[in-house]
Amino acid sequence: MNEPKGGGAYSPAPDILSIPSPKWIKCMFESFIDSIDIGIFVLDCNGVINRVNKSLLDQYRLNTEELLGRNIFELMPDLADLGVEKRFRQIIGERKSLELTNVQRRDRFGRNIVFNIKGIPIIEDDDIVGILAVMSDITEKRALESQVAETEEYLHNLIDNANDIIYTLDLDGYITFLNKMGQQVTGYQFDPKERAHYSAYVPENTLQKNDRHFQEALAGRPQRYESTIIGSDGKIVNVLTNISTVRKDEKVVGVLGIARDITERKQMEAQLLQAGKMAAIGELAAGVAHEINNPVAIISGTAEQLLFLMNYYRERPQDMTERLAKHVETIHEQAARCKKITQGLLNFARKTETHTTIVNLPKLLEETVALVDNRALAEGKAIQMRLDHDVSTIEADPYQLEQVFLNMVNNAVDAVAENGTITLEARRKKDAVVVKVIDDGIGISEQNIKKIFDPFFTTKPPGKGTGLGLSICFGIIQSMNGTISVKSKPGAGTTFTITLPMGRNDPK
């Protein structure tokens, strides 16, 4: 390797820091403002336009020639009325940046535009030589905000003027929104600053049920159920409620509820229920008379024998305790039988209000069959029961449920001929119980089966049926969160299937 001449040490030349020329700085500045996606223009102290960037020209469909060298306030005289010229003079006088927001004007094409404009003083050698104006077009943003506001107002009016009660609850059950109908019904004047709990407007005896549905909804399972609330006058209001989860950022924050006042409907249902009961009682009267006739005849005959024995032993004194006791026991048994029959009929006719409780289903089915069995036997028809051992309790109104099964069995007895058979089956299916009423009778046509649950529809001859029975049964089962369906073919019998949720206290 050759050494440098002269034997001196090698040292690299120092880097030279190049200082940008004014021309280069100007090019950089112009390139920069042309690349920005907002409108920028430069004015001298008299308002003459010296520079306009590409974004401003594109936004308002302008060209450089029609702007450069012209006074902006002569070009757009309305800017004075909008306060822009006043701010321009203020920037010059106070030597500080100022901003004007939400400026609205029409451009040369007649379009309404909205913009924010900020003026920044350009200072050279401690003197103001012009203003850099930054213009942000917010027309689309304001239009979108206006649409959002209109939509919000529309939805607010829609919700507030709805005929249903619409409300939201937080995770703890406190009311976070209640529409006008809800306030009108409950008498609660909703105030977001106050924390009112929904339980204050629910009868105490339904709190547990409502809380159960509330927790289910929070768990992501929408709920539909009938309940009651306390009205502004203290009266109970029946409502059909739908509640579902409210989420924010994919997180559950509460529930949305829509409750419909069904008080009038419930009153009409109660009237229909009572009408159906009266119709059923009329149909049962002949059967009950037949059932009571036999024990009454036995009581009457036994009483005659007692009188005879008393007269006989009065003339021939001896111990008659054993024979008398036997006859008295017979009278007692038959009187108890009459009492049971009449009590069952009275209970059936008397009960109108809904009262949900834990019902022993096998016992209820047996008691229902007992009311109809003698009538069926008298007509040469048989009723048999097949109940699975794991069928025990359900949560229901026992009187309404008895009316359903009594109506079903009575219809089945009417449908079968002499020597026909009616079968009651009950089995458990997961958390529900399935009851089937099966007959080998005449069946139902496809045309009639579509209308079988319609009010006042009946295939029975005049005077034999009201057409209310199955319609009422359908409503009762629905109110218990159950289902009822029918399968039938003419000449091949009919099967009614009722599915009901098991009682919460049912043993697993």
C-alpha positions, 0 to 999 in steps of 0.5 A: 500500500502506498503511503501518502507523499510527504509521510504525513498522516491521512485525514478525511475532509470535513463534511460541509453542511449545506444551507438550503437556498430560499428557492429550495425552501419555497419549492418545499413549502409549495409542495407541502401545502399542495399535498395537504388535503385541506384548503390553504391560501396566502393573502397579503395585508390588503387581502390580495390572494398570492397563493392557493393550494391544489386542494382548495382549487379541487374542492371548489372547482376553481383555477389559479388564474381566476384567484391569484392577484385578486382581492378576496373580499372583492371576489367574495363580498359576502365574506364581510357579512359572514365576519371573515373580513372583520377577523382578517383585520383583527389578525393584522391588528393583534398579530395573532391567529384567529379562527372562525367556525361553521361559516356557511355560504353558497359557492358559485355553483349554488351549493351550500358549503360549511367551513372552518377558517383559521388565519395565521399571521405571516411575520417577516423582520417583525412585520406582518406581511400577510396571512396564511389561511387554512380552510377546512370544508365540513359540509359533509360532516355537518350534513351527516351530523344533521342526518344523525340528529334528525334520525335521533329525533325521529327515533325519540319521537317514535319511542316516546309516542309508542303505545307500548312501554319501552324502557332500559335497565342497567345491570343492577335493574335500575331504570336508565330510560322510560318512554312517555307511555311508561311514565303515564302508566306507572306515574314515574317521571323519569329523571336520568339523575335519579336512580329508580329500581324497576322493583318499585313498580312490580307487585311483590308477589311477582318480583321473583318471577321478574328477577328470574327473567331479568337474569336470563336476559342478561345471560343473553337469552331473550325473554317473553312473558306475562307479568303485572306492574303497579299503575299510577293509580295503584291498580295492577296492570297486566303486561306482555313483556319482551326483554333482551340484552343491550350491548356496548362495545360487545359488552352487556350493559343492561336490558331493553324491555318492551311491555304491552298493556294487555289488561283489557285482553286479560279481562276478555280472556277471563270472560271467555274462560268463564263462558267456557266453564259454563258451557262445560258445566252444562255438558257435565250436568247430565254426567254429574246427575248420573254419577250422583244418582247411584250413591243417592239411590244407595243412601236412600235404600240404606236409610229405609233399611235402617228405619226397618231395623230400628222398628224391628229391634224396638219390638225385639230388643237385642244387640243391633250395633254390628248391622246398624254400623254397616249400614251407617258406614255405607251411607257415609261412604256414598255421601262422601262420594257425592260430596267429592263429585259436587265439590269438584264441580264447584271448584271448577266453576268458581275459580276465575283468577290465575294463580300459579303454583306447583301442581301434582300433575298425576293427581290432577289428571286422575281427578279430571278423569274421575269427573268424566269416567262415569259418563264414559262408562255409561256410554260404553266408552273406556278411559285409560291412563299411562303416566310415566313414573318420573312425571311429578309436578309442573308450575301452573294454575291447577284450575285452569289446567284442569279445565284444559284437560277436562275439555280435552277428555270431554271432546274425546268422549264425544268423538269416540263411538261405543266401545271406543277408548280414550287414552291419557299419556304423560311423559317427561321430556328434558325440562318439560312434560308432554301430555297426550289425549288420544282417541280412536274416534272419527277424526278431524278433516284437514280443512277443519283442523286448520280452524280447530283453535279458532274462537266459536269454531265447532263441528258439534251439532247446534246446542252441543258446543259453543266453539270456545273450549279449544280456543280457551285451552290454547290461550291458557296453555300459551299463558303457561309458556307451553304449546298445544298441537293436534294431529288427526285423520278422518276415521283414524282418531285424534291426538292432542299434544300439550307440552308444559315446562316442569315446576321449578321445585320438581325433583330431578 
